[in-house]
Amino acid sequence: MTYLEVGGDASRLRRWLGEVDVPLRWAGGEPRLAAVGIATARGEIMLR
């Protein structure tokens, strides 16, 4: 995984998660997993 795109309150989520090895991107709005970036041999793909 190259990143996670999440919704919700950024500071609250960071406190809950602590240190993570995957970069987080903020989508805003309701708490949710909005997208996942995955590295492949042909480049990065995004799953929404």
N, C-alpha and C positions, 0 to 999 in steps of 0.2 A: 504494500500500500504506500502510495506517495503522499496522500493527504486524506483527511476526513472533513467534510463540509457539514457543519452542524448549525442548528437554530437554537434560540433561547438566549438566556442571559450569560454573556461571556465570562464575567467574573465568577458567577456562581458555578458554572460548569468547570472552570479551571480549578476552583477550590475542591470540587468533588472528584475530578480526575487526578489531580496532582500532576506529577511529571509524566509526560507521554513521549514516545519516540516518533510519533507520526505528527507532522504539522497539522494544525487545526485551522480551518477557514470558517468564517462566520457568515451564515446566511440570513440571520435576523429572524424575527417572527417567533412562532411557537417552537418549544423544544422539540427537536427531531434530528434524525440523521438525514441530511438532504442529499449528499452525494459522497462517493468514494472514488479516489483516484488510484489507478492500478498501473504499475509499470509493466510493459510487455517488451518483447524483442522488437516490435514494430513501433514502439512509442507508448505514450501514456494514453489510457482510456478512462473515461468517466462513467460511472454507473449512477444513475439517478433513480 
